[in-house]
Amino acid sequence: MMATTHAFVGLALASAYAAVGGEYATVAAAGAIAGGMFPDLDLLAEHRKTLHFPEYYTVLSVLAVVVAAVATVPATVGVAAFLMSAAVHSASDVLGGGTEARPWLAQDQRGVFLHTQGRWAAPRRYVRYDGAPEDLAVAVTFAIPGWVAFDGWIRGLVLGGVALSVGYVLVRKRLPTLEERYLQ
């Protein structure tokens, strides 16, 4: 799925915190957006393995939520939101396609690496590939809570993220050809 989709899912989690009157909702939103995008920095290494840790982020996020509940300060709330969002991102990538350059061909059976088991989980392909029309639908759906719960710069990020997502969907299938032509 697109990095923006993951950011919007994280923002939806922070929106739930804002809805119950979370004092540090803006900090939670910033942490969740960052955590939603962070695992995809491994595009520069081995994608969905280097920074995708579904099991470890989940355990750490549970601990961080407990710490944030006991010691509610901006740092603990931000870290908890970051880790929860990174956990959901890492785990949900298995719902998409494989890691290949042209995932719509469905030839790669690597969905996300499970470090505790030392193996790849197979992609489920509910969202056929990052940038597929259904990926855009998921992104927009999860952007709505952030749009409703927040204003100011967060609402601007939502609008910009949706616009970026639409643009990416429009060019996604052309990217591998452009990369082969101009970057190799």
Secondary structure, 3 states (H helix, E strand, C coil): CCHHHHHHHHHHHHHHHHHCCCCCHHHHHHHHHHHHHHHHHHHHCCCCCCCCCHHHHHHHHHHHHHHHHHCCCHHHHHHHHHHHHHHHHHHHHHHCCCCCCCHHHCCCCCCEEECCCCEEECCCCCCCCCCCHHHHHHHHHHHHHHHHHCCHHHHHHHHHHHHHHHHHHHHHHHHHHHHHHHCC
